[in-house]
Amino acid sequence: MAQGIIVENPLIELDSPKLGRNLPKALHLEEIDLLLTRPPLSTPLNLRNWTMIHLLYATGVRVTELVSIPLKGCNLTTCHLRILGKGNKERIIPFDTKTALCIQEYMERARPAMVKNRTNNMLFLSNRGKAMTRNRFWQILRETARANGIKKDISPHLLRHSFATHLLSGGADLRSVQMMLGHADIVSTQIYTHIDTDRLKSIHQRFHPRG
């Protein structure tokens, strides 16, 4: 066609090859326990970092969503977050009472030392009273992991993967996990069903004629 020899493209109906997709990785529960270990010194910065990591694993939010949570988006009475995600889609995500206690302690003991006499409506603040950045939290997470003896390359998205994987391992239904993750398509959530090999083995043994 480019040389003018033919007038129609014979390849127009062919689909382009699909690119392979790697399975997401997840932390073991023992590694999660290490990561969530309370820091020995309860300084305002340590309390903030500990609380952010707790909340990230408890809710599986994206790192951009985590650092963008407004004060009014966190309800400690009902233990849920109101998140404005991709495409300005709002979703509600619950969290556990242990995480609620972490947030409450941060709000009472750490946040006032950061905001001081300034005004800021974001939940998590830098030591200068400004909103946290995703890059800074990424650094905090890696530093915390190394300090707690975790040798893996830790990222906020790895904690999000761990959240989804552990929910499904515990018996959560796919649709609920999809809603909490904020996936527009359930196909994006289904990939986590392939990570839990123990669960797959259990299903195989239960339903296969020779399992």
Legacy VTK file of the C-alpha trace (Angstrom):
# vtk DataFile Version 3.0
C-alpha trace
ASCII
DATASET POLYDATA
POINTS 211 float
0.000 0.000 0.000
2.795 2.406 0.867
4.374 1.791 -2.535
1.083 1.955 -4.404
1.237 -1.684 -5.551
-2.008 -2.690 -3.812
-5.012 -0.623 -2.837
-6.290 -2.582 0.176
-4.467 -3.662 3.333
-4.733 -7.485 3.658
-3.793 -7.321 7.343
-6.582 -4.969 8.377
-8.679 -7.749 9.958
-5.828 -9.315 11.937
-5.680 -8.706 15.688
-2.413 -7.484 17.116
-0.761 -9.950 19.497
-1.636 -9.545 23.182
1.223 -8.721 25.503
1.875 -11.046 28.406
0.965 -9.929 31.902
2.985 -10.820 34.976
1.151 -11.930 38.084
1.345 -9.379 40.920
3.362 -10.354 43.976
2.243 -10.216 47.598
3.927 -10.160 50.987
3.612 -13.087 53.393
1.603 -12.477 56.558
4.804 -12.720 58.613
6.288 -9.901 56.545
3.141 -7.830 57.044
3.490 -8.297 60.809
7.091 -7.089 60.618
6.121 -4.083 58.540
3.340 -3.109 60.957
5.533 -3.401 64.050
5.106 -0.332 66.225
8.224 1.880 66.135
10.234 1.872 69.398
10.153 5.673 69.578
6.697 7.219 69.300
7.808 10.494 67.720
5.240 12.420 65.653
6.942 11.365 62.408
7.159 7.721 63.456
3.478 7.696 64.438
2.519 9.243 61.106
4.567 6.739 59.112
3.244 3.776 61.115
-0.343 4.967 60.692
-0.015 5.484 56.943
1.387 1.981 56.428
-1.362 0.511 58.616
-4.042 2.313 56.633
-2.527 1.365 53.285
-2.584 -2.352 54.101
-5.997 -2.115 55.794
-7.686 -0.542 52.763
-5.578 -1.304 49.680
-5.853 2.261 48.408
-3.511 3.589 45.750
-0.609 5.647 47.069
-1.979 8.768 45.350
-5.287 8.201 47.111
-3.547 7.662 50.461
-1.692 10.964 50.437
-4.811 12.789 49.180
-7.227 11.747 51.947
-8.908 14.828 53.429
-9.761 14.975 57.129
-13.453 14.678 56.336
-12.768 11.577 54.223
-11.789 9.485 57.264
-14.605 8.483 59.637
-13.324 6.965 62.871
-16.849 6.356 64.193
-17.898 4.031 61.388
-14.299 3.040 60.450
-14.400 3.806 56.760
-12.663 5.959 54.159
-14.387 7.955 51.466
-12.023 7.865 48.503
-12.154 9.822 45.273
-10.349 7.537 42.844
-9.617 7.364 39.140
-12.116 9.152 36.927
-13.444 11.016 39.989
-15.282 7.864 41.070
-16.102 7.820 44.762
-15.983 4.640 46.830
-16.291 3.654 50.485
-13.644 1.385 52.034
-13.910 -0.025 55.579
-10.973 -0.532 57.907
-10.445 -2.398 61.178
-10.558 -1.037 64.726
-6.786 -1.462 65.234
-6.173 0.852 62.300
-8.766 3.265 63.696
-6.829 3.392 66.981
-3.620 4.115 65.050
-5.296 6.992 63.223
-6.780 8.359 66.438
-3.398 8.330 68.165
-1.822 10.035 65.164
-4.575 12.670 65.169
-4.155 13.382 68.876
-0.397 13.142 69.334
1.339 13.621 65.963
-0.701 15.728 63.575
-0.985 18.795 65.867
2.834 18.906 66.095
2.996 19.071 62.293
0.172 21.442 61.467
0.999 23.785 64.421
-0.796 27.092 63.855
-1.279 26.509 60.135
-4.419 25.346 58.344
-4.446 22.185 56.267
-7.435 19.928 55.608
-5.395 16.875 54.545
-5.179 13.893 56.883
-1.465 13.169 56.506
1.045 16.004 56.670
4.756 16.508 56.233
6.877 17.829 59.099
6.351 21.272 57.575
2.592 21.043 57.819
2.056 20.455 54.106
0.388 17.512 52.368
2.530 14.388 52.019
3.784 13.507 48.548
3.632 10.043 47.023
7.402 10.003 46.444
8.136 10.814 50.069
5.805 8.078 51.293
7.463 5.617 48.897
10.789 6.436 50.597
9.251 6.085 54.059
7.834 2.667 53.229
11.160 1.354 51.943
13.056 2.762 54.922
10.561 1.186 57.331
10.793 -2.179 55.571
14.589 -2.213 55.766
14.560 -1.125 59.411
12.178 -3.983 60.247
14.305 -6.627 58.534
12.374 -7.036 55.269
14.784 -7.557 52.392
12.256 -7.463 49.552
11.883 -4.410 47.356
8.779 -2.881 48.961
6.426 -0.493 47.180
2.969 0.920 47.979
1.534 -1.134 45.129
2.953 -4.318 46.676
0.899 -3.591 49.800
-2.161 -3.024 47.611
-1.533 -6.406 45.969
-1.113 -7.985 49.407
-4.395 -6.474 50.606
-6.309 -7.992 47.687
-4.556 -11.348 47.829
-5.076 -11.785 51.568
-8.752 -10.820 51.326
-9.387 -13.435 48.657
-7.349 -16.007 50.609
-9.604 -15.370 53.585
-12.723 -16.062 51.552
-13.801 -12.600 50.382
-15.875 -12.552 47.215
-14.379 -11.110 44.042
-17.034 -8.428 43.595
-16.429 -6.941 47.069
-12.665 -6.845 46.503
-13.243 -5.172 43.141
-15.301 -2.434 44.794
-12.716 -1.814 47.522
-9.857 -1.647 45.006
-11.821 0.656 42.728
-11.355 -1.495 39.626
-13.677 -0.523 36.784
-13.408 -4.014 35.286
-13.570 -7.186 37.370
-10.979 -8.729 35.021
-8.387 -6.542 36.762
-9.399 -8.076 40.097
-9.518 -11.668 38.861
-5.758 -11.735 38.410
-5.403 -12.002 42.201
-7.184 -15.350 42.171
-4.154 -16.831 40.402
-1.681 -15.809 43.110
-3.023 -17.873 46.005
-1.682 -21.285 45.047
-2.854 -22.875 48.300
-6.412 -21.821 47.571
-6.206 -23.104 44.006
-4.818 -26.413 45.242
-7.651 -26.703 47.760
-10.248 -26.055 45.037
-8.573 -28.600 42.766
-8.575 -31.261 45.495
-12.206 -30.538 46.339
-13.701 -30.553 42.867
-11.429 -32.596 40.601
-12.492 -36.259 40.275
-9.001 -37.391 41.184
-8.168 -34.556 43.533
LINES 1 212
211 0 1 2 3 4 5 6 7 8 9 10 11 12 13 14 15 16 17 18 19 20 21 22 23 24 25 26 27 28 29 30 31 32 33 34 35 36 37 38 39 40 41 42 43 44 45 46 47 48 49 50 51 52 53 54 55 56 57 58 59 60 61 62 63 64 65 66 67 68 69 70 71 72 73 74 75 76 77 78 79 80 81 82 83 84 85 86 87 88 89 90 91 92 93 94 95 96 97 98 99 100 101 102 103 104 105 106 107 108 109 110 111 112 113 114 115 116 117 118 119 120 121 122 123 124 125 126 127 128 129 130 131 132 133 134 135 136 137 138 139 140 141 142 143 144 145 146 147 148 149 150 151 152 153 154 155 156 157 158 159 160 161 162 163 164 165 166 167 168 169 170 171 172 173 174 175 176 177 178 179 180 181 182 183 184 185 186 187 188 189 190 191 192 193 194 195 196 197 198 199 200 201 202 203 204 205 206 207 208 209 210
